[in-house]
Amino acid sequence: MSCGRQVPRLRKVHALTAAELTDPYDLVVVAVKAGALHSAIDNVAPAVAEHTRILPLLNGIRHIQTLRDRFGQRAVLGGVGIVSTQVDVEGRIVVLAPAAHISYGEIDGSHTPILDRIAGEFSAAGIDHTISSTIEQEMWEKWFFMAAGGAATVLLGGPVGRIVAEDGGSATITDIVDETAAILERSGHPVRPEAMSLVTTMLTAAGSPFTTSLYRDFVAGRGTEVETVLGDLLTIATRHQARSPLLRAAAVRLRVHATTNA
């Protein structure tokens, strides 16, 4: 048994530049940070034809309408990617945890032949995946998780285990979770019991090193997805008169960070 550090493994990928995308594809997967969405849309547009389906794997919800506005409602699938990665100083994508999963489906819940074709390609590539008939709800629940986890770690200043070790830490995280869930309830997308239990357990686990990409980008001094993860949710909260002081405080902290580091 070795006690040394794991040796990083680099994977070679076949890549094309935007200028090389001249022929249409059956499927286009869009997996970028929110701030890169519009440029990504312009880059992949030559690969999109009338039959092309687009599978977005982004945080939040707003990207669905953005993609529909450009490519049409029928073209856009729903998708949720669960992965823990980070771009290092050399521009490489570093996998922070080995588990990864993609859920995808038609937003209206129907089952279409393209979903089975995607499943075949993902299986052949060794990608853990699930066809979902409730993908829209899953997208809202991932948003719930990212917003609650991001707000908790940014506002309280550390990973979950460090926060819950302090007096009042677990209770404060629970307040953030409840506040976030109340917004989804008012919006017509209530968090299902199993998702509520999973998120609460993950965000209050003793000794957990868990953080979100929102927190990691904040600590590293990079730009964050504050408006996509928290800002859009706060807009919904205002619309439905849902109190959200903790989420709002986290958003203000990230906005000040963005202004300071501009």
WOLINFEN-V438273 format. One record per helix or strand. SS is the DSSP state (h for helix, s for strand). FROM is the first residue (numbers start at 0). LEN is the number of residues. Records with the same first field share a line. If there is no record, write none. Layout:
BEGIN
SS: FROM-LEN ; FROM-LEN
END
This chain:
BEGIN
h: 17-3 ; 33-14 ; 61-10 ; 112-12 ; 134-22 ; 159-5 ; 168-19 ; 192-11 ; 212-8 ; 225-14 ; 244-16
s: 26-4 ; 52-4 ; 75-12 ; 92-13 ; 128-3
END
